[in-house]
């Protein structure tokens, strides 16, 4: 395996991916490593701005195959960027890992073509941290999050809160993640580790960093 260049934090909705990803970044920085948390996709990049516009358009947002292609392009751009800049990027999800679950959003041949590059790079110089959490805790977080989104001035966020998709599909989507993510990572030879998030965020972050000790 090449030198570690990025970490993808995955898990079911409400598992605390963002918090764990930020904590991993903080711990690595405390150890004087050039780590950077990056919300995926990077909304400051050109591709990120395009994705943000699509997400803000209620009609375009329904075309999941278009979003899938845009996210794949953003993912591959990150892989290219990370080759030589010396940083370790910590992401909450990535098009490659999310694509393992939502594979039906685009035709198989297209999916294989656009994700092959990202998968190869993740296999060689990345690692997935899969965050496990009690599902009842995660469900309550989703409900609370929807209540907060409903108060937002951002129309798309209001729409997401209003359609209650994640909340209503929570059991189904959680089952997909818990039964398909790890087998797919194993099949593709992508390094991964499962980290429990039933204590503090600091504890989860430290557990995750401990699994990286031979890769830093």
C-alpha positions in Angstrom: 0.0 0.0 0.0 1.1 3.6 -0.8 1.4 6.2 1.9 -2.0 7.1 3.4 -3.5 10.1 1.6 -7.1 10.1 2.7 -9.6 8.6 5.1 -13.3 8.1 4.3 -15.6 8.0 7.3 -18.7 6.0 6.6 -21.7 4.7 8.5 -25.5 4.8 8.7 -27.3 8.2 8.8 -27.0 9.7 12.3 -23.9 7.7 13.2 -21.8 10.8 13.8 -19.7 10.6 10.7 -19.0 14.4 10.5 -18.1 14.6 14.2 -15.8 11.6 14.0 -14.1 12.8 10.8 -13.5 16.2 12.4 -12.1 14.6 15.6 -9.7 12.4 13.5 -8.5 15.5 11.8 -7.9 17.3 15.1 -6.0 14.3 16.6 -3.8 14.0 13.5 -3.0 17.7 13.6 -2.2 17.4 17.3 0.5 14.9 16.2 1.9 17.4 13.7 0.5 15.6 10.7 -0.8 17.7 7.7 -4.4 16.6 8.0 -7.4 18.4 6.6 -11.1 17.7 7.0 -13.0 18.2 3.8 -16.7 18.2 3.5 -17.4 16.0 0.5 -17.9 17.3 -2.1 -15.7 20.4 -1.6 -18.2 23.1 -2.2 -15.4 25.6 -2.9 -14.2 23.7 -6.0 -15.8 24.2 -9.4 -17.4 20.8 -9.4 -18.6 21.4 -5.8 -20.3 24.6 -6.9 -22.0 22.7 -9.8 -23.2 20.0 -7.4 -24.5 22.6 -5.0 -26.5 24.2 -7.8 -28.0 20.9 -8.8 -28.9 20.2 -5.2 -30.6 23.6 -5.0 -32.7 22.9 -8.1 -35.7 20.7 -7.1 -36.2 19.4 -10.6 -32.5 18.5 -11.2 -32.2 17.0 -7.7 -34.6 14.2 -8.8 -32.1 13.0 -11.4 -30.0 10.7 -9.2 -27.9 9.4 -12.1 -26.7 13.0 -12.8 -25.8 13.5 -9.2 -24.0 10.2 -9.2 -21.8 11.2 -12.2 -21.1 14.6 -10.6 -20.1 13.1 -7.3 -17.9 10.5 -9.1 -16.2 13.3 -10.9 -15.6 15.2 -7.7 -14.3 12.1 -6.0 -11.8 11.4 -8.8 -10.7 15.0 -8.8 -9.9 14.7 -5.1 -7.9 11.5 -5.8 -5.8 13.3 -8.4 -5.3 16.3 -6.1 -4.2 14.2 -3.2 -1.4 12.5 -5.1 1.2 15.1 -4.6 0.1 17.7 -2.1 1.3 15.8 1.0 -1.9 16.1 3.0 -4.1 13.5 4.6 -7.7 14.3 3.7 -10.5 13.2 6.0 -13.9 12.9 4.3 -17.4 12.2 5.5 -18.4 9.8 2.8 -17.1 9.7 -0.7 -18.6 8.9 -4.1 -16.8 5.6 -4.2 -18.1 4.3 -0.8 -21.6 5.8 -1.2 -21.7 4.3 -4.7 -21.3 0.8 -3.2 -24.7 1.3 -1.6 -26.6 3.4 -4.1 -25.4 1.5 -7.2 -28.7 1.5 -9.0 -28.6 5.3 -9.6 -26.7 4.8 -12.9 -26.2 2.0 -15.4 -23.7 -0.7 -14.5 -21.2 -0.1 -17.4 -21.2 3.6 -16.6 -20.7 3.0 -12.9 -17.8 0.7 -13.4 -16.1 3.1 -15.8 -16.4 6.3 -13.7 -15.6 4.6 -10.3 -12.7 2.4 -11.3 -10.1 5.1 -10.9 -11.4 6.2 -7.5 -11.6 2.6 -6.3 -8.1 1.9 -7.3 -6.8 5.0 -5.5 -8.8 4.2 -2.4 -7.4 0.7 -2.4 -3.8 1.9 -2.7 -3.7 5.0 -0.5 -6.9 5.3 1.5 -8.8 3.7 4.4 -12.4 3.6 5.3 -13.5 4.1 8.9 -17.0 2.6 9.3 -18.7 4.1 12.3 -21.0 1.8 14.3 -23.6 3.2 16.6 -26.8 2.1 18.4 -29.6 2.5 15.8 -32.0 4.0 18.3 -29.5 6.8 19.0 -29.0 7.4 15.3 -32.7 7.5 14.7 -33.3 10.1 17.3 -30.5 12.2 15.8 -32.2 12.0 12.3 -35.5 13.2 13.8 -33.8 16.1 15.6 -31.8 17.0 12.5 -35.0 17.1 10.4 -36.6 19.4 13.0 -33.6 21.7 12.7 -33.6 21.6 8.9 -37.2 22.6 8.9 -36.3 25.9 10.5 -33.7 26.7 7.9 -34.0 29.6 5.4 -32.4 27.3 2.7 -35.2 25.9 0.6 -33.5 22.6 -0.3 -32.8 21.9 3.4 -36.5 22.6 4.1 -37.5 20.3 1.3 -35.2 17.5 2.7 -36.7 18.0 6.2 -40.2 18.0 4.7 -40.0 14.8 2.6 -38.6 12.9 5.6 -36.9 10.4 3.2 -34.1 9.4 5.5 -36.4 9.3 8.6 -39.0 7.1 6.9 -36.4 4.9 5.1 -34.1 4.7 8.1 -34.4 1.0 8.8 -34.1 0.1 5.1 -31.1 2.3 4.5 -29.4 1.2 7.7 -29.8 -2.4 6.8 -28.2 -1.7 3.4 -25.2 0.0 5.0 -24.8 -2.7 7.7 -25.1 -5.6 5.3 -23.5 -4.4 2.1 -20.8 -1.9 2.9 -18.2 -4.1 4.6 -18.7 -7.1 2.2 -18.2 -4.7 -0.8 -15.1 -3.2 0.8 -13.7 -6.7 1.3 -14.5 -7.7 -2.2 -12.7 -4.7 -3.6 -9.7 -5.0 -1.3 -10.3 -1.6 0.2 -8.7 -1.2 3.7 -11.3 -0.6 6.4 -11.8 -0.6 10.1 -15.0 -0.6 12.2 -15.1 1.9 15.1 -17.8 2.0 17.7 -19.3 5.4 18.5 -21.3 4.6 21.6 -19.0 6.7 23.9 -17.6 10.1 23.4 -16.5 11.5 20.0 -13.0 11.8 21.3 -12.9 8.1 22.1 -14.2 7.2 18.7 -11.6 9.5 17.1 -8.8 8.0 19.1 -9.9 4.5 18.2 -9.9 5.4 14.5 -6.5 7.0 14.6 -5.1 3.9 16.5 -6.1 1.8 13.5 -4.0 4.1 11.2 -0.7 3.7 13.2 1.0 1.4 10.7 0.0 3.6 7.7 1.2 7.1 8.9 
